[in-house]
Amino acid sequence: MPRVELVDAKTVPAESEAVLKDITSTFGATPAMFRAVANSPAALKMMWAGFGALGEGRLGAKLGEQIAVLVADRNSCEYCLAAHSALGRKAGASAHEMSEAQAGRSQDPRTEAALTFAAKVVENRAHVTDADVEALRTAGFDDEEVVELVAHVALNLFTNYINVALSVPVDFPKVRLLKDA
C-alpha cells in the first residue's frame, strides 16, 4: 500500500495538473510513480524536466534505460526495474540486453564501460577514481557524456528513493531483482 496518496483527477494539486497531463499524454496512462510525486508540484516538475532533458542528451534512450535498470537493481527498486525494462524495450534493447544491463554487463564495450562506471557511482556513493573516469574515456566517452552519465545515475537514484520510500505500487510488468532470482 502506498505511503502517500496516488493523486487522480479529483485530488491533483492545481500546480501539478499541466505536468501530469503531459505525462499522461506521453505514456497513454498516468504511471503510479508520477501520481505519487504529483503530491509535490515542485518534485513533479523537477522529475519530469530531468527526464526530458536527459531524453535529449547524447547518451541516447537505450543506454539511459540500461543505466536505469542497473541502478534500480542495485537499490532494490522493483518499480523502476519494471518501468525501465519496459521502456528499454521501447528504446530498442532486447530483453536479453536489458537483463544483462541489470547485472551490469553488455557485449558492447562502450555500454559495458558505462554500466561499470554507473555501478561504481551507486555502490561507492559517487566516490570514483581517476582510473574509473579514464576507463570511460578509453571507451570513447567525452566530458559531456561523463557528466550526463552521472546525471542519469542521480535522476534514477531520486526515482528509486521515491518508489521505495513511498511504497509505490508497480504498474508495469514485473521484473525480478537479481537478489530474488
C-alpha positions in Angstrom: 0.0 0.0 0.0 1.4 3.4 -0.9 2.6 5.7 1.9 1.2 8.8 0.1 -1.9 9.3 -1.9 -1.8 8.5 -5.6 -3.5 11.5 -6.9 -6.2 11.4 -9.5 -8.1 14.0 -11.5 -10.1 15.0 -8.4 -7.2 15.2 -5.9 -4.3 16.5 -8.0 -2.8 19.8 -6.8 -3.6 22.6 -9.4 0.1 23.3 -9.9 0.7 19.6 -10.9 -2.2 19.4 -13.4 -0.4 20.6 -16.5 2.7 18.4 -16.0 0.5 15.4 -15.1 -1.5 15.9 -18.3 1.8 15.9 -20.3 2.9 12.7 -18.6 -0.4 11.0 -19.3 -0.2 12.1 -22.9 3.3 10.7 -23.2 2.6 7.3 -21.6 -1.1 6.9 -22.6 -1.8 6.5 -18.9 -0.6 8.0 -15.7 2.0 5.7 -14.1 1.7 5.3 -10.3 5.1 6.9 -9.6 4.0 10.2 -11.2 0.7 10.0 -9.3 2.7 9.8 -6.1 5.1 12.5 -6.9 2.3 14.8 -8.1 1.6 15.5 -4.4 4.5 17.9 -4.7 4.3 20.2 -7.7 8.0 21.1 -7.3 9.1 17.5 -7.2 7.0 16.5 -10.2 8.3 19.5 -12.2 11.9 18.6 -11.3 11.5 14.9 -12.1 9.7 15.4 -15.4 12.1 18.2 -16.5 15.0 15.8 -15.7 13.6 13.0 -17.8 13.0 15.5 -20.6 16.5 17.0 -20.5 18.3 13.6 -20.4 16.0 12.3 -23.1 17.5 15.0 -25.4 21.1 14.1 -24.3 23.9 12.4 -26.2 23.8 9.0 -24.4 20.6 8.0 -26.1 17.4 6.4 -24.8 18.7 2.8 -24.9 21.8 3.4 -22.8 19.8 5.6 -20.5 17.3 2.7 -19.9 20.2 0.3 -19.4 21.7 2.5 -16.8 18.3 2.8 -15.1 17.8 -0.9 -14.7 21.3 -1.3 -13.3 20.6 1.5 -10.7 17.2 0.1 -9.9 18.5 -3.4 -9.2 21.3 -2.0 -7.0 18.7 -0.1 -5.0 16.1 -2.9 -4.9 13.6 -0.7 -6.7 11.1 -3.0 -8.2 9.1 -0.2 -9.7 11.9 1.4 -11.6 13.3 -2.0 -12.7 9.9 -2.9 -14.2 9.3 0.5 -15.8 12.7 0.9 -17.3 12.8 -2.7 -18.5 9.7 -1.9 -20.5 11.0 1.4 -21.6 14.3 -0.1 -22.7 12.4 -2.5 -25.0 10.7 0.5 -26.5 14.1 2.2 -26.9 15.3 -0.8 -29.0 17.0 -3.0 -26.4 16.3 -6.7 -26.4 15.0 -8.5 -23.3 18.5 -10.1 -23.1 20.2 -6.7 -23.3 18.1 -5.4 -20.5 18.7 -8.4 -18.3 22.4 -8.1 -18.9 22.3 -4.4 -18.1 20.5 -5.2 -14.9 23.5 -7.3 -14.0 26.0 -4.7 -15.1 27.0 -6.5 -18.3 26.9 -5.8 -22.0 28.5 -7.3 -25.1 29.1 -3.8 -26.4 32.3 -2.5 -24.8 31.1 1.1 -24.6 27.8 0.1 -22.8 29.8 -2.2 -20.5 32.1 0.7 -19.6 29.1 2.9 -18.8 27.4 0.2 -16.7 30.6 -0.5 -14.8 31.0 3.2 -14.0 27.3 3.6 -13.1 27.6 0.7 -10.7 30.6 2.2 -9.0 28.9 5.6 -8.6 25.9 3.9 -6.9 27.9 1.3 -4.8 30.6 3.8 -3.7 28.2 6.8 -3.3 29.9 8.7 -6.1 33.4 8.1 -4.8 35.0 7.1 -8.0 38.7 7.3 -9.0 40.6 8.9 -11.8 41.0 5.5 -13.3 37.3 4.9 -13.3 36.7 8.1 -15.3 39.7 7.2 -17.6 38.1 3.9 -18.3 35.1 5.8 -19.7 37.4 8.0 -21.8 39.1 4.9 -23.2 35.7 3.5 -24.2 35.0 6.7 -26.1 33.1 8.9 -23.7 33.9 12.7 -23.7 33.4 15.1 -20.8 29.8 15.9 -21.8 28.9 12.2 -21.8 30.6 11.5 -18.5 28.6 14.3 -16.8 25.4 13.1 -18.5 26.1 9.5 -17.2 26.4 10.8 -13.7 23.1 12.8 -14.2 21.3 9.6 -15.3 22.5 7.8 -12.2 21.4 10.7 -10.0 17.9 11.0 -11.6 17.4 7.3 -11.2 18.6 7.4 -7.5 15.9 10.0 -7.0 13.1 7.9 -8.6 14.3 4.8 -6.8 14.1 6.5 -3.5 10.7 7.9 -4.3 9.3 4.5 -5.2 11.0 2.5 -2.4 10.4 5.1 0.4 6.8 5.7 -0.6 6.0 2.1 -1.4 4.6 3.0 -4.8 2.8 0.0 -6.4 4.3 -1.4 -9.5 2.0 -0.9 -12.5 4.4 -2.2 -15.2 5.1 -5.9 -16.0 7.2 -7.1 -13.1 10.9 -8.0 -13.4 12.7 -9.9 -10.7 15.5 -8.2 -8.8 18.8 -10.2 -9.1 18.8 -10.9 -5.4 15.4 -12.6 -5.8 16.4 -14.6 -8.9 
